[in-house]
Amino acid sequence: MRMTFGVSSSVTLLFDFWDVHSPAGMVVSVLVVLLLTVFYEVLKVWRLWLGNPSKLTQPQSPYDAPSSSRCDSISVLDSSPSESSLTPIASVVTPQSTRNSLLLHIIQTVLHMLQVSLAYMLMLCVMSYNTWIFLGVITGSVLGYFISFPLLGRM
């Protein structure tokens, strides 16, 4: 097996059954690798979004200021947070929130496993030292980043 990049239409990727020997097969393989790489980038953003506590229901901080219905004309000293915001508020931990937290953790763990597996598979594709496959991975990464990261700001 050679250890330098080469331009060829024949390569074996990941498994024995993914054996490419024609230009049409190479085009299909590059497209598959490109789509897998786009999926990898989208998966990264999805995991970031799931891990963002502001996007999901989050427990209230024990030091949140209680809501008040005072007028806007009250002086700054009267509405000072020095007394009200530092008093702990008793938080109620419900079995439902614990169950949701556990479910979210399980989902994130499965997504992490999928992301790491996909990353290693893409790395092995690049290690075939085929220039077309390498360009497919790079293009898929750029395209996936271009598509998914602007969506992160909107979520």
C-alpha positions as CSV (number, residue, x, y, z in Angstrom):
1,M,0.0,0.0,0.0
2,R,1.4,3.4,-1.0
3,M,1.8,6.1,1.6
4,T,1.7,9.2,-0.7
5,F,-1.3,10.9,-2.3
6,G,-2.2,9.8,-5.8
7,V,-4.9,10.4,-8.4
8,S,-6.5,7.2,-9.3
9,S,-10.0,5.8,-10.0
10,S,-9.4,2.6,-8.1
11,V,-9.4,2.4,-4.3
12,T,-10.7,0.3,-1.5
13,L,-12.5,2.4,1.2
14,L,-13.1,1.1,4.8
15,F,-14.5,-2.3,3.8
16,D,-13.7,-4.9,1.2
17,F,-17.1,-4.5,-0.4
18,W,-16.4,-0.8,-1.0
19,D,-13.9,-1.5,-3.8
20,V,-13.9,1.2,-6.5
21,H,-12.4,0.5,-10.0
22,S,-14.1,3.0,-12.3
23,P,-14.4,6.7,-12.7
24,A,-18.2,6.5,-12.1
25,G,-17.6,4.5,-8.9
26,M,-15.1,7.1,-7.8
27,V,-17.6,9.9,-8.3
28,V,-20.3,8.0,-6.3
29,S,-17.7,7.3,-3.5
30,V,-16.6,10.9,-3.4
31,L,-20.3,12.0,-3.1
32,V,-20.9,9.5,-0.3
33,V,-17.9,10.6,1.6
34,L,-18.9,14.3,1.0
35,L,-22.4,13.6,2.4
36,L,-20.9,11.7,5.4
37,T,-18.7,14.7,6.2
38,V,-21.6,17.2,5.9
39,F,-23.5,14.9,8.3
40,Y,-20.6,15.0,10.7
41,E,-20.5,18.8,10.7
42,V,-24.3,19.0,11.3
43,L,-23.9,16.4,14.1
44,K,-21.3,18.6,15.8
45,V,-23.7,21.6,15.7
46,W,-26.6,19.5,16.9
47,R,-24.6,18.3,19.9
48,L,-23.6,21.9,20.7
49,W,-27.2,23.0,20.5
50,L,-28.4,20.1,22.8
51,G,-25.7,21.0,25.3
52,N,-26.7,24.7,25.4
53,P,-28.8,25.1,28.6
54,S,-30.4,28.3,27.3
55,K,-32.1,26.5,24.5
56,L,-33.6,23.8,26.6
57,T,-35.5,23.9,29.9
58,Q,-33.1,24.7,32.6
59,P,-33.6,24.7,36.3
60,Q,-33.9,28.1,37.9
61,S,-30.8,29.4,39.6
62,P,-31.0,29.4,43.4
63,Y,-29.9,33.0,43.4
64,D,-32.4,34.5,40.9
65,A,-34.1,37.7,42.0
66,P,-37.8,37.3,42.6
67,S,-40.0,39.0,40.1
68,S,-41.5,42.2,41.3
69,S,-44.2,44.5,39.9
70,R,-42.8,47.8,41.1
71,C,-43.1,51.0,39.1
72,D,-40.3,52.3,36.9
73,S,-40.1,55.5,38.9
74,I,-38.6,53.8,42.0
75,S,-35.1,55.0,42.8
76,V,-32.1,52.9,42.0
77,L,-31.4,52.3,45.7
78,D,-34.8,50.8,46.3
79,S,-34.4,48.3,43.5
80,S,-30.9,47.4,44.4
81,P,-30.2,43.7,44.0
82,S,-28.0,43.6,47.1
83,E,-30.6,42.1,49.4
84,S,-33.1,40.4,47.1
85,S,-30.9,38.6,44.6
86,L,-28.5,37.0,47.1
87,T,-31.1,35.2,49.1
88,P,-31.3,31.6,48.0
89,I,-34.6,30.4,46.6
90,A,-35.5,26.9,47.3
91,S,-35.4,24.9,44.1
92,V,-37.8,22.0,43.6
93,V,-36.2,19.0,41.9
94,T,-38.9,17.0,40.3
95,P,-38.5,13.5,39.1
96,Q,-39.6,14.7,35.7
97,S,-36.7,17.1,35.4
98,T,-34.3,14.4,36.5
99,R,-35.7,12.0,34.0
100,N,-35.4,14.7,31.2
101,S,-31.8,15.4,32.3
102,L,-31.0,11.7,32.1
103,L,-32.6,11.3,28.8
104,L,-30.8,14.3,27.4
105,H,-27.5,12.9,28.7
106,I,-28.2,9.5,27.1
107,I,-29.0,11.2,23.8
108,Q,-25.8,13.3,23.9
109,T,-23.8,10.1,24.7
110,V,-25.2,8.3,21.7
111,L,-24.6,11.3,19.5
112,H,-21.0,11.5,20.8
113,M,-20.5,7.9,20.0
114,L,-21.8,8.4,16.5
115,Q,-19.7,11.5,16.0
116,V,-16.5,9.9,17.1
117,S,-17.2,6.8,15.0
118,L,-17.9,8.9,11.9
119,A,-14.8,11.0,12.5
120,Y,-12.6,7.9,12.6
121,M,-14.2,6.5,9.5
122,L,-13.6,9.7,7.6
123,M,-10.0,9.7,8.8
124,L,-9.6,6.2,7.5
125,C,-11.1,7.3,4.1
126,V,-8.5,10.1,4.0
127,M,-5.8,7.5,4.9
128,S,-6.5,5.7,1.6
129,Y,-4.3,8.5,0.2
130,N,-6.6,9.0,-2.7
131,T,-6.7,12.7,-3.7
132,W,-10.3,12.6,-4.8
133,I,-11.5,11.1,-1.5
134,F,-9.4,13.7,0.4
135,L,-11.0,16.5,-1.6
136,G,-14.4,15.1,-1.0
137,V,-13.8,15.1,2.8
138,I,-12.4,18.7,2.7
139,T,-15.3,19.9,0.5
140,G,-17.9,18.2,2.7
141,S,-16.4,19.7,5.8
142,V,-16.4,23.2,4.3
143,L,-20.0,22.7,3.0
144,G,-21.2,21.3,6.3
145,Y,-19.7,24.2,8.3
146,F,-21.1,26.7,5.8
147,I,-24.6,25.1,6.2
148,S,-24.8,24.3,9.9
149,F,-22.9,26.9,11.9
150,P,-25.2,29.8,10.8
151,L,-28.1,27.7,12.0
152,L,-26.5,27.5,15.5
153,G,-27.0,31.3,16.0
154,R,-30.7,31.0,15.1
155,M,-31.5,28.1,17.4
